[in-house]
Every structure is written in C-alpha cells, then in structure tokens.
Amino acid sequence: MLMQIIDWTNLCKKYKGKWVALKDDEVTVISSGETLDETAEKAEKKGFKNPIFWSVPEKLTYFVGKMNIC
C-alpha cells in the first residue's frame, strides 16, 4: 500500500495556530477557529457532523509517517 503525499504548506500558512475542520480528502477546509469547540460548531452549522479536526502548529515542520485517526 502506497502512502499519499499531502502538501499542507499553504494550509499551515493560512491557518497557523488555529483549529481547522477538514473534509475526508484531508485538504478541504470546512471551518476554522481559535478553539476546537468554535471550529466544530461552525462545521456543524454547515452540515458536517464528523469532519477531521486538526490543530495547525504555529511553526511549520516536516512530518513523514502515518497519522492514526480515531
């Protein structure tokens, strides 16, 4: 099984230090906010019940590997 490469460089620049809710494609931002609760509320108002939530780091670093999503 090959791993898919996802470039979040622009996402990191735009949403640095914020929470984002992503679609299943892991690149499309549904909503963002300062807190997880705010971001989840915005996503739910748009009709998304179970988006992928990510706290975007303040500093962009490299990551190679697999993320376990619960």
C-alpha positions in Angstrom: 0.0 0.0 0.0 1.4 3.4 -1.0 1.1 6.4 1.2 -0.4 9.5 -0.4 1.6 12.7 -0.1 -0.4 15.7 1.2 1.1 19.2 1.0 -0.3 21.2 3.8 2.2 24.1 3.3 -0.5 26.7 2.3 -2.9 25.4 4.9 -0.3 25.9 7.5 0.5 29.4 6.4 -3.1 30.5 6.3 -4.4 28.8 9.5 -1.2 28.9 11.6 -2.1 28.5 15.3 -5.8 27.8 14.6 -8.1 24.8 14.6 -9.4 23.6 11.3 -12.1 21.1 10.3 -11.3 19.2 7.1 -13.3 17.1 4.7 -12.4 13.4 4.2 -10.0 14.4 1.4 -7.8 15.9 4.2 -7.2 19.1 2.3 -10.5 20.9 2.0 -11.1 23.2 5.0 -14.7 23.3 6.2 -14.2 25.7 9.0 -11.6 27.2 11.3 -11.4 28.9 14.6 -9.4 29.7 17.7 -10.8 26.8 19.6 -11.9 23.2 18.8 -15.5 24.0 20.0 -15.8 27.1 17.8 -14.5 25.2 14.8 -16.8 22.2 15.4 -19.8 24.5 15.8 -19.1 26.2 12.5 -18.7 22.9 10.7 -21.9 21.5 12.2 -23.8 24.6 11.1 -22.6 23.9 7.6 -23.9 20.3 7.8 -20.7 18.4 8.6 -21.2 16.0 11.5 -17.8 14.2 11.6 -15.1 16.2 10.0 -11.4 15.7 10.6 -10.1 18.2 13.2 -6.5 19.4 13.3 -4.8 21.9 15.4 -2.4 23.7 13.0 1.0 24.2 14.6 2.5 27.7 15.0 5.7 26.5 13.3 5.9 24.5 10.1 8.0 21.4 10.4 8.4 18.2 8.3 6.4 15.1 9.0 6.9 11.7 7.4 4.8 8.8 8.6 1.3 7.8 9.2 -1.3 9.6 11.4 -3.6 7.4 13.4 -7.1 9.0 13.3 -9.5 7.7 15.9 
